[in-house]
Amino acid sequence: MPTGDQPGAASPRSKRADAQRNQQTLLAAAADVFVTSGVDAPIREIAARAGVGLGTIYRHFPTRADLVVAVYRHQVEACAEAGPRLLAEADSPSEALGRWADLFVDFLVTKHGLANALQSDSGGFDALHAYFLDRLVPVCTRLLDAAAEAGEIDSDIEAYELMRGIGNLCIGRGGDRPYDPRRLVALLLRGLRVPPSP
């Protein structure tokens, strides 16, 4: 009897699915650590958060740059997928926009450490930046359009403009623990709201 037909033997497809799930868990843990401790956080901290050994991380990501780039792509996809979901779940489009902005801030905190992690590979960084814009500008545009159509915000702001503004507010985060860009981003979003009719 062939090995693959034995009772209880995992199929190659289920093994691949398990490996992919484990990698997503690892990337989510690394993203959490990068947000709180920066991209230079010890790998053992990421391993502990993910519940895996150091060898597992190095098997998937031989260098820190490999891990940071994978986390970057993971967070871009998470932000892209969150937009439509938040629009469906939230009580209003402006609430969905605010919740999406929080996810975007987490992503940007990681992104600002990326250039140092990649060191001289500016071409790689440029390609990732283009990928980031291609995936996230349309999502932010959809959120802004929905909020504007609902009469909740002014319609004269472009997605890139808003994302750039949020990005600038996140630059100062660094190691400055008392500085929380979310508070200023919330003020920025409040400024987009249409004032109530008298």
Legacy VTK file of the C-alpha trace (Angstrom):
# vtk DataFile Version 3.0
C-alpha trace
ASCII
DATASET POLYDATA
POINTS 198 float
0.000 0.000 0.000
1.485 3.444 -0.873
2.492 5.554 2.101
0.128 8.388 1.176
-2.848 5.982 1.416
-2.161 4.877 4.990
-4.857 5.819 7.493
-4.013 9.040 9.344
-1.288 10.084 6.899
-1.452 13.820 6.196
-1.796 14.734 2.551
0.826 17.039 0.993
-1.914 19.660 0.595
-2.814 19.597 4.330
0.877 19.762 5.252
1.258 22.819 3.011
-1.828 24.408 4.596
-0.447 23.749 8.100
2.936 25.193 7.135
1.265 28.287 5.693
-0.879 28.710 8.811
2.203 28.371 11.035
4.051 30.943 8.955
1.112 33.392 9.210
1.089 32.917 13.013
4.827 33.590 13.086
4.485 36.729 10.944
1.633 38.043 13.099
3.751 37.523 16.234
6.747 39.246 14.605
4.540 42.174 13.555
3.293 42.579 17.152
6.852 42.551 18.478
8.080 44.982 15.817
5.268 47.410 16.670
6.088 47.390 20.393
9.872 46.856 20.314
11.021 47.870 16.816
12.566 45.828 14.010
15.749 45.318 16.049
13.855 43.338 18.711
15.586 40.074 19.724
14.530 37.113 17.606
13.981 35.132 20.825
11.233 37.617 21.766
9.468 36.860 18.473
9.924 33.109 18.977
8.420 33.333 22.474
5.444 35.358 21.210
4.845 32.840 18.397
5.392 29.812 20.638
8.137 28.358 18.416
11.848 27.712 18.686
14.544 29.973 17.236
15.369 27.290 14.655
11.855 27.501 13.217
12.234 31.223 12.601
15.669 30.887 11.010
14.444 28.013 8.836
11.749 30.264 7.365
13.719 33.530 7.460
17.516 33.103 7.378
18.186 36.848 7.910
16.472 39.627 9.828
15.901 41.459 6.535
14.022 38.382 5.202
11.790 38.439 8.273
11.169 42.199 8.152
10.255 42.099 4.450
7.892 39.155 5.058
6.247 41.025 7.955
5.953 44.120 5.752
4.152 42.140 3.038
2.006 40.365 5.643
0.899 43.712 7.114
0.201 45.226 3.687
-2.078 42.281 2.902
-3.737 42.494 6.330
-4.458 46.226 5.778
-5.722 45.588 2.256
-8.057 42.792 3.363
-9.263 44.729 6.423
-10.743 47.631 4.448
-13.753 45.820 2.918
-14.276 43.785 6.096
-14.359 46.902 8.295
-16.796 48.613 5.937
-19.130 45.621 6.300
-18.747 45.325 10.096
-18.560 48.914 11.352
-21.581 51.006 12.308
-20.523 53.716 9.841
-17.955 54.260 7.067
-16.146 56.879 9.179
-15.797 54.348 12.019
-14.409 51.837 9.507
-11.927 54.482 8.315
-10.791 55.154 11.892
-10.303 51.473 12.653
-8.421 51.002 9.393
-6.183 53.963 10.253
-5.217 52.192 13.521
-4.089 49.132 11.537
-2.240 51.403 9.131
-0.369 53.031 12.040
0.832 49.594 13.227
2.037 48.873 9.713
3.853 52.220 9.443
5.684 51.741 12.745
7.176 48.569 11.244
7.742 50.156 7.834
9.893 52.955 9.235
12.449 50.414 10.446
12.527 48.616 7.123
15.091 50.813 5.375
17.690 50.165 8.095
16.959 46.438 8.077
17.463 46.273 4.304
20.623 48.419 4.570
21.967 49.016 1.055
19.194 47.239 -0.850
17.416 50.439 -1.925
16.046 48.714 -5.041
14.290 46.137 -2.863
12.845 48.873 -0.678
11.580 50.809 -3.729
9.840 47.705 -5.079
8.147 47.135 -1.710
7.043 50.766 -1.563
5.429 50.473 -5.005
3.689 47.258 -3.888
2.441 49.057 -0.756
0.946 51.912 -2.809
-0.641 49.561 -5.364
-2.369 47.545 -2.631
-3.348 50.206 -0.094
-4.211 53.411 -1.978
-7.321 51.789 -3.565
-8.438 50.473 -0.152
-8.080 53.871 1.499
-9.864 55.468 -1.487
-12.810 53.115 -1.038
-13.048 53.947 2.690
-12.891 57.700 2.026
-15.453 57.477 -0.779
-17.868 55.516 1.430
-17.550 58.042 4.275
-17.987 60.972 1.868
-21.027 59.366 0.205
-22.552 58.899 3.668
-22.053 62.640 4.294
-19.687 61.949 7.217
-16.505 63.578 5.899
-15.487 66.190 3.346
-14.814 64.668 -0.052
-11.850 66.844 -1.024
-9.040 64.685 0.399
-7.184 62.095 -1.667
-6.208 58.698 -0.238
-2.501 59.205 -0.921
-2.638 62.602 0.796
-4.252 61.117 3.922
-1.882 58.143 4.008
1.113 60.445 3.623
-0.192 62.633 6.472
-0.654 59.619 8.756
2.820 58.423 7.782
4.364 61.766 8.731
2.688 61.613 12.140
4.207 58.151 12.705
7.797 59.146 11.915
8.413 60.578 15.371
7.358 57.389 17.191
10.794 55.724 17.252
11.887 55.113 20.828
9.800 58.009 22.141
7.349 56.023 24.285
5.213 58.985 25.461
4.483 59.891 21.818
1.429 58.063 20.492
0.702 58.831 16.828
-2.792 57.347 17.185
-3.962 60.356 19.184
-2.852 62.753 16.461
-4.227 60.525 13.702
-7.594 60.549 15.521
-7.441 64.365 15.568
-6.592 64.392 11.865
-9.578 62.171 11.060
-11.825 64.292 13.284
-10.824 67.273 11.183
-12.239 65.562 8.067
-15.723 65.277 9.546
-18.516 67.357 8.119
-19.798 69.722 10.829
-23.383 69.053 11.905
-26.041 71.227 10.286
-27.163 74.161 12.484
LINES 1 199
198 0 1 2 3 4 5 6 7 8 9 10 11 12 13 14 15 16 17 18 19 20 21 22 23 24 25 26 27 28 29 30 31 32 33 34 35 36 37 38 39 40 41 42 43 44 45 46 47 48 49 50 51 52 53 54 55 56 57 58 59 60 61 62 63 64 65 66 67 68 69 70 71 72 73 74 75 76 77 78 79 80 81 82 83 84 85 86 87 88 89 90 91 92 93 94 95 96 97 98 99 100 101 102 103 104 105 106 107 108 109 110 111 112 113 114 115 116 117 118 119 120 121 122 123 124 125 126 127 128 129 130 131 132 133 134 135 136 137 138 139 140 141 142 143 144 145 146 147 148 149 150 151 152 153 154 155 156 157 158 159 160 161 162 163 164 165 166 167 168 169 170 171 172 173 174 175 176 177 178 179 180 181 182 183 184 185 186 187 188 189 190 191 192 193 194 195 196 197
